Amino acid sequence: MKSRLFAALPLLAAVAIPALPAIAAPAAEATPRPKLVVMISVDQFSADIFAEYRGRYTQGFKRLADGAVFPSGYQSHGATETCPGHSTLLTGSRPARTGIIANNWFDLSLPRPDKRVYCAEDPAEPGSSSEDYVPATQYLKVPTLGDRMKRANPADRVVSVAGKDRAAIMMGGHATDQIWFWGGKGFVTLKDHAATPVPAAIAPANSAANALIARDEKQALPTVCAAKSVAVPVGNRTVGTLDVRKAGSERGFRASPSFDAAIGGLAIALIDEMKLGRGQGTDLLTIGLSATDYVGHGFGTEGAEMCAQQIALDATIGRILTALDKTGVPYAVALSADHGGHDLPERNQQHGFDDAHRIPNGESASAIGEALAKEFGLKGATLFADGPAGDIYLARDIPAAIRPQVLASARARFLADPDVEAMFTADELRRVRPSGLPIEEWPLAERFAASFDPERSGDLVVALKARVTPIAKPTGTVATHGSPWNYDRRVPILFWWPGMRGFEQPNGIETVDIMPTLAALIHVPAPREEIDGRCLDLDATAATTCGSVMR
């Protein structure tokens, strides 16, 4: 996606929903309060991938697995995309509260011709569009952990580094001291940070990344990945075996372990240059490692490409932990993901999932919109959508007298599609109340209600059946995520710090539990009425603070 690499910095918004009681865990010896908190997000790191490779990790993940391990964490909402998922990790709130309902949605009131908006843009920038945008924090309605830290103590510093702008923005929040994300030709920052002194680490990081892009790169297949190297025909190419990344391919760079190495390398350089954890306050560093997502989209989740990516990712995280050790300051790490993912249907079929398939070409909101226009004698666009599933918007100029009939006809047409599992209207989602069921058993309506914002969501929300891939013609992208099914919702949640007495808790928790748990570790208030998450008692120290920070 092409972007203008700047943005404005808005005021914080208020929030409200009660949290659940804290979870008790085995007691441990009291540890020093962290001077540095590190949140690592691995884009498209499903619980399935963590389970599959857990026995093969030897470095970073091996250390983290000795801490508090929640193998069944959940992105509770139905819109399992990058922006909504990242908005939950350090806000303690679901997308219904953060306002980040999808990567893209439609605002039909916008004066610009492009009514589609990107989750991390400022649409008021002259000449901007959802494809050529100015990155911004304004759509995030709630404060992040970093925002709360700086509100409690302005001396605290917040630094955010990621492969994607939306990951850096949604984890860093509104008041970052430094924020850097990949912009296609190097790491860039927000518009309002243009006057902030640029760290010395940026120029060499950009030079090193561009030098990698400029030359061919051949990955060596790790020995543990040999059995994964099986060619799978997909469209007019094959995937499943490691291939040479051609010189000059920036897209290929993003879908390689070198991308995460560059992101992690910049984070390590900033730890050293800014002396994070050694200032007057407590510092927060968020790191968004994005390559797993690009590998998953470009090659699927079960081939040699993903295996090589996981082994390299393990090493990158190991280097980050080693750098943290060298600081000599008390630190704590949390790691999770914005969403899970699903393999390409061609390989799923080979593995015995006969119902796995791609959505046919003719199934689209535009085709149904054309049918509705003909049925009701309407002119112009009738439906607006960002794909065959998710939020569907009715045109604003549909006469009020026939709008209910148009809505009912649209619903009937979508439900007649054999690939559609369910559809909900905005009114239905407004009326959803908590079921009280475990997070993994939430009904579909409750999952979509968790990412429903009456100001931004569509008139209809469409859910495809499980193992239906909404990509008719695979070219550069062969697999995806975004469904309400558990393979897209389920992610690992890990907490670790030096000397921690580890444990594993197999029951389901939510990613919104991460922020209040970290807030408890550093004694930052996170009132219950402002968030959806609950504080997890990770050791004896945390057990004494959960109640105080969530009053």
Secondary structure as UniProt FT lines:
FT   STRAND          36..42
FT   TURN            43..44
FT   HELIX           47..53
FT   TURN            54..56
FT   HELIX           60..64
FT   TURN            65..66
FT   STRAND          68..74
FT   HELIX           82..89
FT   TURN            90..91
FT   HELIX           95..98
FT   STRAND          104..106
FT   TURN            108..109
FT   STRAND          116..118
FT   TURN            119..120
FT   TURN            123..124
FT   TURN            126..127
FT   TURN            138..139
FT   HELIX           145..152
FT   TURN            154..155
FT   STRAND          158..162
FT   HELIX           165..172
FT   STRAND          178..182
FT   STRAND          187..188
FT   HELIX           191..193
FT   TURN            194..195
FT   TURN            200..201
FT   HELIX           202..213
FT   HELIX           223..228
FT   STRAND          232..234
FT   TURN            235..236
FT   STRAND          237..239
FT   TURN            247..248
FT   HELIX           250..254
FT   HELIX           257..273
FT   TURN            274..277
FT   STRAND          283..289
FT   HELIX           291..299
FT   HELIX           304..327
FT   STRAND          331..336
FT   HELIX           345..350
FT   TURN            351..352
FT   TURN            354..355
FT   STRAND          357..358
FT   TURN            361..362
FT   HELIX           365..376
FT   STRAND          383..385
FT   STRAND          390..394
FT   TURN            396..397
FT   TURN            400..402
FT   HELIX           403..415
FT   TURN            418..419
FT   STRAND          420..425
FT   HELIX           426..430
FT   HELIX           439..441
FT   HELIX           444..449
FT   TURN            450..451
FT   TURN            454..456
FT   STRAND          460..464
FT   TURN            466..467
FT   STRAND          468..469
FT   HELIX           486..489
FT   STRAND          490..496
FT   TURN            498..499
FT   STRAND          503..504
FT   STRAND          509..510
FT   HELIX           511..513
FT   HELIX           514..521
FT   TURN            522..523
FT   TURN            528..529
FT   HELIX           540..543
FT   TURN            544..545
FT   HELIX           546..549
//
